[in-house]
Amino acid sequence: MLNHPITSPSSGNNTMVLNKIFVIVDPTTDEQPAFERALLSAKMTGTRLHLYACAPGPSRDSGEASALELKARELLDAFLLRCQDAGVEAVDELEQGANWSQSAVRAAARCSASMIFKNSFEHRDVQREMRPTSDFTLLRLASCPVLLVKDRRDWGHRRVLAAVNTGSTDNAHIKLTNQIISFAQNFTDAYGSDAHFVTAYNNSNRPPEVQELAGICGAPTEHVHVIKGSAAPVISALADEIEVDLIIIGTVGRSGIKGRVVGNTAEKILDHTEADVLVVT
């Protein structure tokens, strides 16, 4: 179950407890796929929800609440009722602020969130290059895994694709790979999913042996994919080919150049697949 300790396949002390999902509610739209995904997850696993919205403050002229603040309050109230009806434990938080994505990162840290769920909508590559998106801000600054939810589809294929890097020998990458494998296996248990694993390699690297990788991932060889090419296009193409509902990727660096690279990789995957994307640290 998702709210049980997650133990890495190769290390008994590498555990993560997922007990609170931080759900970002977007008052600018009626479509709230992140909430729908979080409510489903909470019903299946018993995880608590923290519903969060941020809107501009009162008008300078009238002192009245902004239209977005009123909309946010309306959505939060409706979602709390739905959680209550579903038997899901939930609290809400409505905050005022000009930069909602940074405010959300701070709020998630304050409430000790185990994971953030956020709506994500397709952008053209040039839009992402021109200015940082809220997706990028969360991926760079959040201290917990971030699930970027594309739409309301019901994960009907029950299939997860985890991107792993087994060629690295440093401890940070080994730990991250174990976490990704554990998340994939954990989602498989919670949702009755099939877990697939992919690793991309280039000319300068010797490709890993499929049998060896299957053993590391605890998966049958037909669920292990070793593909030559750059990570983002390899992952996106395979995700569409085998019709996965969720892609899991990871990063050991979220600041500076490393933060820019992981943000760009995640966004490239987001904009070229229909699957949700979970970024693990």
ABEGO torsion letter per residue (X at the ends): XAABBBBBAABAABBBBBABBBBBBBAABABBAAAAAAAAAAAAAGBBBBBBBBBBBBBAAAGBBBAAAAAAAAAAAAAAAAAAAAGBBBBBBBBBBABAAAAAAAAAAAAGBABBBBBBBBBBAAAAAABBBAAAAAAAABABBBBBBABABAGAAGBBBBBBBAABABAAAAAAAAAAAAAAAAAAAAAGBBBBBBBBBBAABBBBBAAAAAAAAGBBAAABBBBBEBAAAAAAAAAAAAGBABBBBBBABABEAAAAAAAAAAAAAAAABABBBBBBX
